[in-house]
Structure formats: structure tokens, C-alpha cells
Amino acid sequence: MRLNEKVISIDLTGQVILTGEGIYHFDKLVIATGSLPFILRKSQANIMPYGIFTLRTLADGMLFGKALETAG
């Protein structure tokens, strides 16, 4: 995970990102722009629909990473 880095270019074919800080290779790419997450819920239950994640903290990112490991 890279925080507060401005991406200059993304090469999807070569799976490489160029930032002002360096060049990074990736297997999977998630772009988080820093907005506040909002998920419309049809019920009043405080349960997230399966497969939908919000990322606000490092702990949220770690849970998302575990989900990616099992994604097909």
C-alpha cells in the first residue's frame, strides 16, 4: 500500500505504476481517491453486502487484502 503518492502513469499491460517516488509492479490494482464511502442499504441492519468494502484505515485495507487472496 502506498499513501499520499501522486501517480504519473499506469501501464496496465506491463503492470507497472510510475509515481514521483518510484516505480512499482503490481498484480492487482486498487485506486483509492480519499473520498468518504457511502453505501446505500436496503435494510436497517448494519451489515455490509457481500463483496463490498470501504477503505478508510489500514485495518480496512488488511481485511480487503485477505478478501483478495481468496478472490478468483
All heavy atoms as a GROMACS GRO file, in nm:
protein
  552
    1MET      N    1   0.084  -0.116   0.000
    1MET     CA    2   0.000   0.000   0.000
    1MET      C    3   0.090   0.123   0.000
    1MET      O    4   0.188   0.130   0.073
    1MET     CB    5  -0.091   0.001   0.123
    1MET     CG    6  -0.180   0.120   0.124
    1MET     SD    7  -0.292   0.146   0.265
    1MET     CE    8  -0.328  -0.011   0.325
    2ARG      N    9   0.054   0.218  -0.083
    2ARG     CA   10   0.127   0.346  -0.090
    2ARG      C   11   0.029   0.457  -0.056
    2ARG      O   12  -0.079   0.466  -0.114
    2ARG     CB   13   0.184   0.368  -0.230
    2ARG     CG   14   0.275   0.259  -0.278
    2ARG     CD   15   0.404   0.264  -0.202
    2ARG     NE   16   0.487   0.152  -0.243
    2ARG     CZ   17   0.588   0.110  -0.175
    2ARG    NH1   18   0.623   0.167  -0.062
    2ARG    NH2   19   0.659   0.008  -0.217
    3LEU      N   20   0.068   0.542   0.038
    3LEU     CA   21  -0.018   0.653   0.080
    3LEU      C   22   0.040   0.785   0.032
    3LEU      O   23   0.162   0.804   0.033
    3LEU     CB   24  -0.034   0.655   0.231
    3LEU     CG   25  -0.092   0.529   0.296
    3LEU    CD1   26  -0.088   0.542   0.447
    3LEU    CD2   27  -0.233   0.504   0.246
    4ASN      N   28  -0.048   0.875  -0.008
    4ASN     CA   29  -0.011   1.013  -0.042
    4ASN      C   30   0.094   1.022  -0.152
    4ASN      O   31   0.186   1.104  -0.144
    4ASN     CB   32   0.035   1.088   0.083
    4ASN     CG   33  -0.071   1.092   0.189
    4ASN    OD1   34  -0.188   1.121   0.159
    4ASN    ND2   35  -0.034   1.061   0.312
    5GLU      N   36   0.084   0.938  -0.252
    5GLU     CA   37   0.174   0.945  -0.367
    5GLU      C   38   0.092   0.979  -0.491
    5GLU      O   39  -0.014   0.925  -0.513
    5GLU     CB   40   0.246   0.812  -0.390
    5GLU     CG   41   0.356   0.786  -0.292
    5GLU     CD   42   0.446   0.671  -0.334
    5GLU    OE1   43   0.478   0.660  -0.454
    5GLU    OE2   44   0.482   0.593  -0.246
    6LYS      N   45   0.144   1.069  -0.569
    6LYS     CA   46   0.078   1.109  -0.694
    6LYS      C   47   0.126   1.016  -0.805
    6LYS      O   48   0.246   1.002  -0.831
    6LYS     CB   49   0.113   1.253  -0.729
    6LYS     CG   50   0.044   1.300  -0.853
    6LYS     CD   51   0.075   1.446  -0.880
    6LYS     CE   52   0.005   1.492  -1.004
    6LYS     NZ   53   0.032   1.635  -1.031
    7VAL      N   54   0.031   0.951  -0.871
    7VAL     CA   55   0.063   0.859  -0.980
    7VAL      C   56   0.082   0.940  -1.107
    7VAL      O   57  -0.002   1.022  -1.144
    7VAL     CB   58  -0.050   0.754  -0.998
    7VAL    CG1   59  -0.025   0.670  -1.121
    7VAL    CG2   60  -0.061   0.668  -0.874
    8ILE      N   61   0.193   0.915  -1.175
    8ILE     CA   62   0.223   0.984  -1.300
    8ILE      C   63   0.170   0.904  -1.418
    8ILE      O   64   0.112   0.959  -1.511
    8ILE     CB   65   0.375   1.008  -1.313
    8ILE    CG1   66   0.420   1.100  -1.199
    8ILE    CG2   67   0.410   1.066  -1.449
    8ILE    CD1   68   0.570   1.112  -1.184
    9SER      N   69   0.189   0.770  -1.414
    9SER     CA   70   0.138   0.686  -1.522
    9SER      C   71   0.114   0.544  -1.472
    9SER      O   72   0.176   0.500  -1.376
    9SER     CB   73   0.232   0.684  -1.643
    9SER     OG   74   0.352   0.616  -1.610
   10ILE      N   75   0.021   0.475  -1.541
   10ILE     CA   76  -0.011   0.336  -1.511
   10ILE      C   77  -0.001   0.257  -1.641
   10ILE      O   78  -0.065   0.291  -1.740
   10ILE     CB   79  -0.153   0.320  -1.454
   10ILE    CG1   80  -0.168   0.400  -1.325
   10ILE    CG2   81  -0.186   0.173  -1.430
   10ILE    CD1   82  -0.309   0.404  -1.272
   11ASP      N   83   0.083   0.154  -1.642
   11ASP     CA   84   0.096   0.064  -1.756
   11ASP      C   85   0.024  -0.066  -1.719
   11ASP      O   86   0.077  -0.149  -1.646
   11ASP     CB   87   0.244   0.038  -1.785
   11ASP     CG   88   0.266  -0.062  -1.897
   11ASP    OD1   89   0.168  -0.118  -1.951
   11ASP    OD2   90   0.385  -0.086  -1.930
   12LEU      N   91  -0.101  -0.082  -1.766
   12LEU     CA   92  -0.180  -0.199  -1.731
   12LEU      C   93  -0.125  -0.326  -1.795
   12LEU      O   94  -0.131  -0.433  -1.736
   12LEU     CB   95  -0.326  -0.178  -1.770
   12LEU     CG   96  -0.400  -0.069  -1.693
   12LEU    CD1   97  -0.540  -0.050  -1.749
   12LEU    CD2   98  -0.403  -0.099  -1.545
   13THR      N   99  -0.069  -0.315  -1.914
   13THR     CA  100  -0.014  -0.433  -1.982
   13THR      C  101   0.110  -0.485  -1.909
   13THR      O  102   0.122  -0.604  -1.882
   13THR     CB  103   0.022  -0.400  -2.128
   13THR    OG1  104  -0.094  -0.349  -2.193
   13THR    CG2  105   0.072  -0.523  -2.202
   14GLY      N  106   0.199  -0.394  -1.873
   14GLY     CA  107   0.321  -0.433  -1.802
   14GLY      C  108   0.303  -0.440  -1.651
   14GLY      O  109   0.394  -0.480  -1.581
   15GLN      N  110   0.186  -0.401  -1.602
   15GLN     CA  111   0.153  -0.399  -1.460
   15GLN      C  112   0.256  -0.321  -1.379
   15GLN      O  113   0.314  -0.369  -1.281
   15GLN     CB  114   0.135  -0.541  -1.406
   15GLN     CG  115   0.014  -0.611  -1.465
   15GLN     CD  116  -0.008  -0.748  -1.407
   15GLN    OE1  117   0.082  -0.831  -1.411
   15GLN    NE2  118  -0.126  -0.770  -1.352
   16VAL      N  119   0.276  -0.195  -1.422
   16VAL     CA  120   0.374  -0.107  -1.358
   16VAL      C  121   0.310   0.029  -1.335
   16VAL      O  122   0.238   0.081  -1.421
   16VAL     CB  123   0.500  -0.090  -1.446
   16VAL    CG1  124   0.597   0.009  -1.386
   16VAL    CG2  125   0.567  -0.223  -1.469
   17ILE      N  126   0.338   0.089  -1.219
   17ILE     CA  127   0.293   0.224  -1.186
   17ILE      C  128   0.416   0.311  -1.166
   17ILE      O  129   0.511   0.272  -1.098
   17ILE     CB  130   0.210   0.225  -1.057
   17ILE    CG1  131   0.083   0.145  -1.076
   17ILE    CG2  132   0.177   0.368  -1.015
   17ILE    CD1  133   0.003   0.130  -0.950
   18LEU      N  134   0.413   0.430  -1.224
   18LEU     CA  135   0.520   0.528  -1.205
   18LEU      C  136   0.465   0.642  -1.120
   18LEU      O  137   0.361   0.700  -1.153
   18LEU     CB  138   0.567   0.582  -1.341
   18LEU     CG  139   0.669   0.696  -1.338
   18LEU    CD1  140   0.798   0.649  -1.272
   18LEU    CD2  141   0.694   0.749  -1.477
   19THR      N  142   0.532   0.671  -1.007
   19THR     CA  143   0.495   0.782  -0.921
   19THR      C  144   0.614   0.875  -0.908
   19THR      O  145   0.723   0.844  -0.959
   19THR     CB  146   0.451   0.735  -0.780
   19THR    OG1  147   0.568   0.696  -0.708
   19THR    CG2  148   0.352   0.622  -0.785
   20GLY      N  149   0.594   0.984  -0.839
   20GLY     CA  150   0.705   1.075  -0.811
   20GLY      C  151   0.807   1.013  -0.717
   20GLY      O  152   0.919   1.061  -0.705
   21GLU      N  153   0.768   0.906  -0.648
   21GLU     CA  154   0.855   0.840  -0.550
   21GLU      C  155   0.928   0.718  -0.607
   21GLU      O  156   1.026   0.672  -0.550
   21GLU     CB  157   0.774   0.797  -0.428
   21GLU     CG  158   0.703   0.910  -0.359
   21GLU     CD  159   0.798   1.011  -0.298
   21GLU    OE1  160   0.901   0.969  -0.242
   21GLU    OE2  161   0.769   1.131  -0.306
   22GLY      N  162   0.876   0.659  -0.715
   22GLY     CA  163   0.941   0.540  -0.769
   22GLY      C  164   0.854   0.465  -0.867
   22GLY      O  165   0.748   0.512  -0.910
   23ILE      N  166   0.900   0.345  -0.903
   23ILE     CA  167   0.830   0.257  -0.995
   23ILE      C  168   0.787   0.134  -0.916
   23ILE      O  169   0.868   0.075  -0.844
   23ILE     CB  170   0.921   0.215  -1.112
   23ILE    CG1  171   0.962   0.339  -1.193
   23ILE    CG2  172   0.852   0.112  -1.200
   23ILE    CD1  173   1.066   0.312  -1.298
   24TYR      N  174   0.659   0.096  -0.930
   24TYR     CA  175   0.605  -0.017  -0.854
   24TYR      C  176   0.539  -0.116  -0.949
   24TYR      O  177   0.463  -0.076  -1.038
   24TYR     CB  178   0.503   0.031  -0.751
   24TYR     CG  179   0.556   0.136  -0.658
   24TYR    CD1  180   0.523   0.269  -0.674
   24TYR    CD2  181   0.641   0.101  -0.553
   24TYR    CE1  182   0.572   0.367  -0.588
   24TYR    CE2  183   0.691   0.197  -0.467
   24TYR     CZ  184   0.656   0.329  -0.485
   24TYR     OH  185   0.705   0.424  -0.399
   25HIS      N  186   0.566  -0.244  -0.928
   25HIS     CA  187   0.500  -0.350  -1.002
   25HIS      C  188   0.379  -0.397  -0.921
   25HIS      O  189   0.380  -0.390  -0.798
   25HIS     CB  190   0.596  -0.467  -1.025
   25HIS     CG  191   0.714  -0.428  -1.108
   25HIS    ND1  192   0.712  -0.433  -1.244
   25HIS    CD2  193   0.835  -0.380  -1.072
   25HIS    CE1  194   0.828  -0.391  -1.291
   25HIS    NE2  195   0.905  -0.358  -1.188
   26PHE      N  196   0.274  -0.441  -0.989
   26PHE     CA  197   0.155  -0.486  -0.917
   26PHE      C  198   0.094  -0.608  -0.984
   26PHE      O  199   0.112  -0.631  -1.103
   26PHE     CB  200   0.051  -0.373  -0.907
   26PHE     CG  201  -0.006  -0.329  -1.040
   26PHE    CD1  202  -0.119  -0.391  -1.092
   26PHE    CD2  203   0.052  -0.226  -1.112
   26PHE    CE1  204  -0.171  -0.351  -1.214
   26PHE    CE2  205   0.000  -0.185  -1.233
   26PHE     CZ  206  -0.113  -0.248  -1.284
   27ASP      N  207   0.024  -0.688  -0.903
   27ASP     CA  208  -0.056  -0.800  -0.952
   27ASP      C  209  -0.202  -0.756  -0.965
   27ASP      O  210  -0.269  -0.786  -1.063
   27ASP     CB  211  -0.050  -0.920  -0.858
   27ASP     CG  212   0.090  -0.979  -0.849
   27ASP    OD1  213   0.159  -0.979  -0.953
   27ASP    OD2  214   0.130  -1.022  -0.742
   28LYS      N  215  -0.249  -0.685  -0.862
   28LYS     CA  216  -0.384  -0.630  -0.860
   28LYS      C  217  -0.372  -0.484  -0.821
   28LYS      O  218  -0.285  -0.447  -0.743
   28LYS     CB  219  -0.472  -0.705  -0.760
   28LYS     CG  220  -0.497  -0.848  -0.799
   28LYS     CD  221  -0.586  -0.916  -0.697
   28LYS     CE  222  -0.632  -1.050  -0.740
   28LYS     NZ  223  -0.541  -1.156  -0.741
   29LEU      N  224  -0.460  -0.401  -0.874
   29LEU     CA  225  -0.451  -0.257  -0.850
   29LEU      C  226  -0.583  -0.206  -0.797
   29LEU      O  227  -0.689  -0.233  -0.852
   29LEU     CB  228  -0.416  -0.185  -0.981
   29LEU     CG  229  -0.409  -0.034  -0.976
   29LEU    CD1  230  -0.298   0.012  -0.882
   29LEU    CD2  231  -0.388   0.022  -1.116
   30VAL      N  232  -0.576  -0.133  -0.686
   30VAL     CA  233  -0.692  -0.065  -0.629
   30VAL      C  234  -0.656   0.082  -0.619
   30VAL      O  235  -0.553   0.117  -0.562
   30VAL     CB  236  -0.728  -0.120  -0.488
   30VAL    CG1  237  -0.840  -0.041  -0.426
   30VAL    CG2  238  -0.763  -0.268  -0.497
   31ILE      N  239  -0.740   0.167  -0.675
   31ILE     CA  240  -0.716   0.311  -0.668
   31ILE      C  241  -0.814   0.370  -0.568
   31ILE      O  242  -0.935   0.358  -0.583
   31ILE     CB  243  -0.735   0.377  -0.806
   31ILE    CG1  244  -0.635   0.318  -0.906
   31ILE    CG2  245  -0.720   0.528  -0.795
   31ILE    CD1  246  -0.654   0.362  -1.047
   32ALA      N  247  -0.763   0.433  -0.465
   32ALA     CA  248  -0.845   0.497  -0.362
   32ALA      C  249  -0.819   0.647  -0.367
   32ALA      O  250  -0.706   0.691  -0.348
   32ALA     CB  251  -0.811   0.440  -0.225
   33THR      N  252  -0.922   0.724  -0.392
   33THR     CA  253  -0.906   0.868  -0.411
   33THR      C  254  -0.926   0.949  -0.285
   33THR      O  255  -0.911   1.070  -0.287
   33THR     CB  256  -1.005   0.917  -0.518
   33THR    OG1  257  -1.138   0.891  -0.472
   33THR    CG2  258  -0.980   0.849  -0.651
   34GLY      N  259  -0.962   0.885  -0.174
   34GLY     CA  260  -0.974   0.957  -0.049
   34GLY      C  261  -1.113   1.010  -0.020
   34GLY      O  262  -1.132   1.087   0.074
   35SER      N  263  -1.212   0.972  -0.095
   35SER     CA  264  -1.348   1.019  -0.069
   35SER      C  265  -1.409   0.946   0.050
   35SER      O  266  -1.359   0.844   0.094
   35SER     CB  267  -1.435   0.996  -0.193
   35SER     OG  268  -1.448   0.858  -0.218
   36LEU      N  269  -1.517   0.997   0.102
   36LEU     CA  270  -1.588   0.930   0.210
   36LEU      C  271  -1.682   0.825   0.151
   36LEU      O  272  -1.759   0.856   0.061
   36LEU     CB  273  -1.670   1.030   0.292
   36LEU     CG  274  -1.588   1.131   0.372
   36LEU    CD1  275  -1.679   1.233   0.437
   36LEU    CD2  276  -1.506   1.061   0.477
   37PRO      N  277  -1.673   0.702   0.198
   37PRO     CA  278  -1.757   0.596   0.140
   37PRO      C  279  -1.903   0.609   0.183
   37PRO      O  280  -1.932   0.649   0.295
   37PRO     CB  281  -1.695   0.467   0.196
   37PRO     CG  282  -1.630   0.510   0.323
   37PRO     CD  283  -1.585   0.651   0.301
   38PHE      N  284  -1.992   0.578   0.090
   38PHE     CA  285  -2.135   0.574   0.119
   38PHE      C  286  -2.192   0.455   0.045
   38PHE      O  287  -2.174   0.441  -0.076
   38PHE     CB  288  -2.206   0.700   0.072
   38PHE     CG  289  -2.355   0.692   0.087
   38PHE    CD1  290  -2.414   0.711   0.211
   38PHE    CD2  291  -2.435   0.663  -0.021
   38PHE    CE1  292  -2.552   0.702   0.226
   38PHE    CE2  293  -2.573   0.654  -0.007
   38PHE     CZ  294  -2.631   0.674   0.117
   39ILE      N  295  -2.259   0.367   0.118
   39ILE     CA  296  -2.321   0.250   0.057
   39ILE      C  297  -2.469   0.253   0.090
   39ILE      O  298  -2.507   0.255   0.208
   39ILE     CB  299  -2.258   0.120   0.107
   39ILE    CG1  300  -2.112   0.116   0.064
   39ILE    CG2  301  -2.333  -0.001   0.052
   39ILE    CD1  302  -2.036   0.000   0.119
   40LEU      N  303  -2.551   0.256  -0.012
   40LEU     CA  304  -2.695   0.254   0.007
   40LEU      C  305  -2.736   0.117   0.057
   40LEU      O  306  -2.701   0.015  -0.002
   40LEU     CB  307  -2.766   0.285  -0.125
   40LEU     CG  308  -2.917   0.289  -0.121
   40LEU    CD1  309  -2.964   0.404  -0.032
   40LEU    CD2  310  -2.972   0.307  -0.260
   41ARG      N  311  -2.806   0.113   0.168
   41ARG     CA  312  -2.852  -0.014   0.225
   41ARG      C  313  -3.003  -0.021   0.214
   41ARG      O  314  -3.073   0.073   0.248
   41ARG     CB  315  -2.810  -0.025   0.371
   41ARG     CG  316  -2.660  -0.035   0.387
   41ARG     CD  317  -2.625  -0.066   0.532
   41ARG     NE  318  -2.483  -0.088   0.544
   41ARG     CZ  319  -2.402  -0.009   0.612
   41ARG    NH1  320  -2.446   0.096   0.672
   41ARG    NH2  321  -2.274  -0.038   0.618
   42LYS      N  322  -3.051  -0.136   0.170
   42LYS     CA  323  -3.196  -0.154   0.157
   42LYS      C  324  -3.260  -0.189   0.290
   42LYS      O  325  -3.378  -0.174   0.307
   42LYS     CB  326  -3.225  -0.260   0.053
   42LYS     CG  327  -3.180  -0.218  -0.084
   42LYS     CD  328  -3.250  -0.296  -0.190
   42LYS     CE  329  -3.197  -0.249  -0.323
   42LYS     NZ  330  -3.297  -0.204  -0.411
   43SER      N  331  -3.180  -0.238   0.386
   43SER     CA  332  -3.234  -0.272   0.517
   43SER      C  333  -3.168  -0.184   0.623
   43SER      O  334  -3.070  -0.118   0.597
   43SER     CB  335  -3.211  -0.419   0.549
   43SER     OG  336  -3.074  -0.440   0.575
   44GLN      N  337  -3.222  -0.186   0.741
   44GLN     CA  338  -3.167  -0.108   0.851
   44GLN      C  339  -3.056  -0.183   0.924
   44GLN      O  340  -2.992  -0.128   1.010
   44GLN     CB  341  -3.279  -0.071   0.948
   44GLN     CG  342  -3.385   0.019   0.887
   44GLN     CD  343  -3.327   0.151   0.836
   44GLN    OE1  344  -3.244   0.212   0.903
   44GLN    NE2  345  -3.368   0.193   0.719
   45ALA      N  346  -3.036  -0.310   0.890
   45ALA     CA  347  -2.933  -0.389   0.955
   45ALA      C  348  -2.795  -0.331   0.923
   45ALA      O  349  -2.771  -0.286   0.813
   45ALA     CB  350  -2.940  -0.534   0.910
   46ASN      N  351  -2.708  -0.332   1.018
   46ASN     CA  352  -2.573  -0.279   1.000
   46ASN      C  353  -2.482  -0.389   0.944
   46ASN      O  354  -2.383  -0.426   1.004
   46ASN     CB  355  -2.519  -0.225   1.132
   46ASN     CG  356  -2.392  -0.145   1.112
   46ASN    OD1  357  -2.365  -0.100   1.002
   46ASN    ND2  358  -2.315  -0.130   1.216
   47ILE      N  359  -2.517  -0.440   0.827
   47ILE     CA  360  -2.443  -0.549   0.764
   47ILE      C  361  -2.405  -0.504   0.623
   47ILE      O  362  -2.489  -0.460   0.547
   47ILE     CB  363  -2.528  -0.678   0.756
   47ILE    CG1  364  -2.567  -0.723   0.897
   47ILE    CG2  365  -2.454  -0.787   0.680
   47ILE    CD1  366  -2.668  -0.836   0.898
   48MET      N  367  -2.276  -0.516   0.592
   48MET     CA  368  -2.230  -0.480   0.458
   48MET      C  369  -2.268  -0.592   0.361
   48MET      O  370  -2.251  -0.709   0.393
   48MET     CB  371  -2.078  -0.463   0.456
   48MET     CG  372  -2.028  -0.349   0.543
   48MET     SD  373  -2.080  -0.189   0.485
   48MET     CE  374  -1.974  -0.174   0.344
   49PRO      N  375  -2.316  -0.557   0.241
   49PRO     CA  376  -2.341  -0.660   0.140
   49PRO      C  377  -2.212  -0.734   0.107
   49PRO      O  378  -2.104  -0.676   0.110
   49PRO     CB  379  -2.392  -0.580   0.020
   49PRO     CG  380  -2.437  -0.450   0.076
   49PRO     CD  381  -2.351  -0.424   0.196
   50TYR      N  382  -2.222  -0.862   0.075
   50TYR     CA  383  -2.105  -0.944   0.046
   50TYR      C  384  -2.026  -0.885  -0.071
   50TYR      O  385  -2.083  -0.850  -0.174
   50TYR     CB  386  -2.147  -1.087   0.012
   50TYR     CG  387  -2.032  -1.175  -0.024
   50TYR    CD1  388  -1.948  -1.225   0.074
   50TYR    CD2  389  -2.003  -1.205  -0.155
   50TYR    CE1  390  -1.839  -1.304   0.043
   50TYR    CE2  391  -1.895  -1.285  -0.189
   50TYR     CZ  392  -1.814  -1.334  -0.090
   50TYR     OH  393  -1.706  -1.412  -0.122
   51GLY      N  394  -1.895  -0.875  -0.055
   51GLY     CA  395  -1.808  -0.831  -0.163
   51GLY      C  396  -1.795  -0.680  -0.177
   51GLY      O  397  -1.733  -0.632  -0.269
   52ILE      N  398  -1.855  -0.604  -0.086
   52ILE     CA  399  -1.844  -0.458  -0.091
   52ILE      C  400  -1.762  -0.414   0.030
   52ILE      O  401  -1.791  -0.451   0.143
   52ILE     CB  402  -1.982  -0.391  -0.091
   52ILE    CG1  403  -2.058  -0.431  -0.217
   52ILE    CG2  404  -1.966  -0.238  -0.082
   52ILE    CD1  405  -2.197  -0.375  -0.224
   53PHE      N  406  -1.660  -0.335   0.003
   53PHE     CA  407  -1.569  -0.291   0.109
   53PHE      C  408  -1.556  -0.140   0.107
   53PHE      O  409  -1.561  -0.078   0.001
   53PHE     CB  410  -1.429  -0.350   0.088
   53PHE     CG  411  -1.426  -0.500   0.092
   53PHE    CD1  412  -1.449  -0.575  -0.022
   53PHE    CD2  413  -1.400  -0.566   0.211
   53PHE    CE1  414  -1.447  -0.713  -0.018
   53PHE    CE2  415  -1.398  -0.704   0.216
   53PHE     CZ  416  -1.422  -0.778   0.102
   54THR      N  417  -1.538  -0.081   0.222
   54THR     CA  418  -1.497   0.058   0.231
   54THR      C  419  -1.358   0.060   0.294
   54THR      O  420  -1.326  -0.021   0.380
   54THR     CB  421  -1.594   0.141   0.319
   54THR    OG1  422  -1.596   0.087   0.450
   54THR    CG2  423  -1.734   0.140   0.260
   55LEU      N  424  -1.275   0.150   0.245
   55LEU     CA  425  -1.137   0.156   0.293
   55LEU      C  426  -1.110   0.294   0.351
   55LEU      O  427  -1.107   0.393   0.279
   55LEU     CB  428  -1.040   0.129   0.178
   55LEU     CG  429  -1.052  -0.007   0.112
   55LEU    CD1  430  -0.965  -0.014  -0.012
   55LEU    CD2  431  -1.015  -0.116   0.208
   56ARG      N  432  -1.095   0.301   0.483
   56ARG     CA  433  -1.065   0.426   0.550
   56ARG      C  434  -0.941   0.414   0.639
   56ARG      O  435  -0.879   0.512   0.672
   56ARG     CB  436  -1.183   0.473   0.635
   56ARG     CG  437  -1.308   0.506   0.558
   56ARG     CD  438  -1.296   0.632   0.479
   56ARG     NE  439  -1.277   0.745   0.566
   56ARG     CZ  440  -1.221   0.858   0.530
   56ARG    NH1  441  -1.178   0.874   0.409
   56ARG    NH2  442  -1.206   0.956   0.616
   57THR      N  443  -0.910   0.291   0.679
   57THR     CA  444  -0.798   0.271   0.771
   57THR      C  445  -0.709   0.158   0.720
   57THR      O  446  -0.748   0.082   0.630
   57THR     CB  447  -0.848   0.232   0.912
   57THR    OG1  448  -0.912   0.104   0.904
   57THR    CG2  449  -0.945   0.336   0.967
   58LEU      N  450  -0.592   0.145   0.779
   58LEU     CA  451  -0.503   0.036   0.743
   58LEU      C  452  -0.568  -0.099   0.774
   58LEU      O  453  -0.556  -0.194   0.698
   58LEU     CB  454  -0.370   0.050   0.818
   58LEU     CG  455  -0.265  -0.056   0.789
   58LEU    CD1  456  -0.233  -0.063   0.640
   58LEU    CD2  457  -0.140  -0.031   0.870
   59ALA      N  458  -0.642  -0.105   0.886
   59ALA     CA  459  -0.711  -0.230   0.922
   59ALA      C  460  -0.813  -0.268   0.814
   59ALA      O  461  -0.827  -0.385   0.779
   59ALA     CB  462  -0.780  -0.216   1.058
   60ASP      N  463  -0.885  -0.168   0.759
   60ASP     CA  464  -0.978  -0.194   0.650
   60ASP      C  465  -0.903  -0.252   0.530
   60ASP      O  466  -0.949  -0.345   0.463
   60ASP     CB  467  -1.049  -0.065   0.605
   60ASP     CG  468  -1.144  -0.009   0.709
   60ASP    OD1  469  -1.183  -0.082   0.801
   60ASP    OD2  470  -1.178   0.110   0.696
   61GLY      N  471  -0.787  -0.196   0.501
   61GLY     CA  472  -0.707  -0.244   0.388
   61GLY      C  473  -0.659  -0.385   0.408
   61GLY      O  474  -0.653  -0.464   0.313
   62MET      N  475  -0.626  -0.420   0.531
   62MET     CA  476  -0.581  -0.556   0.560
   62MET      C  477  -0.695  -0.657   0.540
   62MET      O  478  -0.673  -0.764   0.484
   62MET     CB  479  -0.524  -0.564   0.701
   62MET     CG  480  -0.394  -0.484   0.714
   62MET     SD  481  -0.335  -0.467   0.881
   62MET     CE  482  -0.280  -0.633   0.913
   63LEU      N  483  -0.816  -0.620   0.581
   63LEU     CA  484  -0.932  -0.708   0.558
   63LEU      C  485  -0.958  -0.723   0.408
   63LEU      O  486  -0.988  -0.832   0.359
   63LEU     CB  487  -1.057  -0.652   0.627
   63LEU     CG  488  -1.059  -0.661   0.779
   63LEU    CD1  489  -1.178  -0.586   0.835
   63LEU    CD2  490  -1.061  -0.807   0.822
   64PHE      N  491  -0.945  -0.613   0.334
   64PHE     CA  492  -0.964  -0.616   0.190
   64PHE      C  493  -0.859  -0.706   0.125
   64PHE      O  494  -0.888  -0.786   0.036
   64PHE     CB  495  -0.956  -0.474   0.134
   64PHE     CG  496  -0.984  -0.464  -0.013
   64PHE    CD1  497  -1.108  -0.496  -0.064
   64PHE    CD2  498  -0.885  -0.423  -0.100
   64PHE    CE1  499  -1.133  -0.486  -0.199
   64PHE    CE2  500  -0.909  -0.414  -0.236
   64PHE     CZ  501  -1.035  -0.444  -0.285
   65GLY      N  502  -0.735  -0.698   0.172
   65GLY     CA  503  -0.627  -0.782   0.120
   65GLY      C  504  -0.654  -0.929   0.142
   65GLY      O  505  -0.630  -1.012   0.052
   66LYS      N  506  -0.707  -0.964   0.257
   66LYS     CA  507  -0.743  -1.105   0.283
   66LYS      C  508  -0.852  -1.151   0.189
   66LYS      O  509  -0.849  -1.265   0.141
   66LYS     CB  510  -0.786  -1.122   0.429
   66LYS     CG  511  -0.672  -1.116   0.526
   66LYS     CD  512  -0.717  -1.138   0.669
   66LYS     CE  513  -0.599  -1.127   0.762
   66LYS     NZ  514  -0.636  -1.151   0.901
   67ALA      N  515  -0.948  -1.063   0.160
   67ALA     CA  516  -1.054  -1.100   0.066
   67ALA      C  517  -0.998  -1.120  -0.074
   67ALA      O  518  -1.041  -1.208  -0.147
   67ALA     CB  519  -1.163  -0.993   0.066
   68LEU      N  520  -0.900  -1.038  -0.114
   68LEU     CA  521  -0.839  -1.052  -0.247
   68LEU      C  522  -0.766  -1.184  -0.261
   68LEU      O  523  -0.761  -1.241  -0.370
   68LEU     CB  524  -0.743  -0.936  -0.274
   68LEU     CG  525  -0.805  -0.802  -0.307
   68LEU    CD1  526  -0.697  -0.697  -0.321
   68LEU    CD2  527  -0.889  -0.810  -0.433
   69GLU      N  528  -0.707  -1.233  -0.151
   69GLU     CA  529  -0.634  -1.359  -0.156
   69GLU      C  530  -0.725  -1.475  -0.194
   69GLU      O  531  -0.680  -1.572  -0.255
   69GLU     CB  532  -0.568  -1.387  -0.021
   69GLU     CG  533  -0.452  -1.295   0.010
   69GLU     CD  534  -0.397  -1.314   0.150
   69GLU    OE1  535  -0.443  -1.408   0.221
   69GLU    OE2  536  -0.310  -1.235   0.190
   70THR      N  537  -0.851  -1.469  -0.156
   70THR     CA  538  -0.945  -1.577  -0.184
   70THR      C  539  -1.030  -1.551  -0.308
   70THR      O  540  -1.108  -1.635  -0.347
   70THR     CB  541  -1.038  -1.601  -0.064
   70THR    OG1  542  -1.112  -1.484  -0.038
   70THR    CG2  543  -0.957  -1.639   0.060
   71ALA      N  544  -1.015  -1.432  -0.368
   71ALA     CA  545  -1.094  -1.398  -0.489
   71ALA      C  546  -1.044  -1.480  -0.607
   71ALA      O  547  -0.925  -1.507  -0.622
   71ALA     CB  548  -1.084  -1.250  -0.518
   72GLY      N  549  -1.136  -1.518  -0.692
   72GLY     CA  550  -1.098  -1.599  -0.807
   72GLY      C  551  -1.086  -1.527  -0.932
   72GLY      O  552  -1.061  -1.432  -0.976
   0.00000   0.00000   0.00000
